[in-house]
Amino acid sequence: MSEVRIGKSRVYASALGLGTNAVGGHNLYPNLTDEMGKEVVRTALNNGITLLDTAYSYGQGRSEELIGEVLQEPEFDRSRVIVATKAAHDPSRGGKFNNSPEFLKEAVEAALKRLQTDYIDIFYIHFPDETTPKNEAVAALHELKEAGKIRAIGVSNFSLEQLKEANQDGYVDIVEDRFSLIHREVEKELFPYLKENHISFVPYFPLASGLLTGKYDKEADFEDSDFRSKNPDFKGERFKEIVAKVDQLKPLANNYDATVAQLVLAWYMKHPQIDVVIPGAKRAEQVEANAKAVDIRLTQTDFEQINDLFR
């Protein structure tokens, strides 16, 4: 699997990673077991996926713990795995966001223990708080980078102005934010800034909670207890419009002997502004299917066709 450099750091990761919010994320998904989560991680590593993207908020640290347990297994080499984690939710403040240097340093130390490692490859400020100067928060992470406890500095869910403040000293290596074929707000202003400053970009929710996998039809209905019923993308005419466009991808996916999800992941990996794509998975077979996307050699013509369809 091809590798990409993370910003200006010395971290190199697989272009296809694994989002692990369903690994130990018992607060996010029902009916998860620890063994299911660990098998998802093992399957990713065994299929050439080297980047594991986690966060404290995925099970209040349980995701990190499970990843740490897998990395202790003898068949896996920690030095060949890129671990990215995030923090901002402060348990001592009822989960409110905290970007203070003191909190971030404590969060890194706690994550190191849960992950059973002595360094974290990529550490993100998960969400901005309302008070901490962002350059001071990043400066604290830079101290940890200088000490060898983290290798690359990231921010997530920051506005462009917050990112500019955070990057005053040029320390930010990577940004993670919402972006997909149906959520493209960051293209206009954020992408040019990232390119100019040599900052990598990772989109989260790349498959839009399953909307971009081709598994829905326009008549699908969601009960009030289903999280999708509260998501505007799954309602009314917008939902039908998205499903109609996704249906148009099916013949193209067939041309590549691929699923729609694999085709969409291949589109991200060909996108010049996207460095790593991190689809999540609840089951090992989903990871195996996603990994096959790296074998698709999407032509520029097909890339542009998909791009224009969802523009």
Secondary structure by P-SEA (a helix, b strand, c coil): cbbbbcccccbbbbcccccccccccccccccccaaaaaaaaaaaaaacccbbbbccccccaaaaaaaaaaaaccccccccbbbbbbbcccccccccccccaaaaaaaaaaaaaaaccccccccccccccccccaaaaaaaaaaaaaaccccccccccccaaaaaaaaccccccccccccccccccccccaaaaaaaabbbbbbcccccccccccccccccccccccccccccccccaaaaaaaaaaaaaaaaaaaacccaaaaaaaaaaacccccbbbbbbccaaaaaaaaacccccccaaaaaaaaaaac
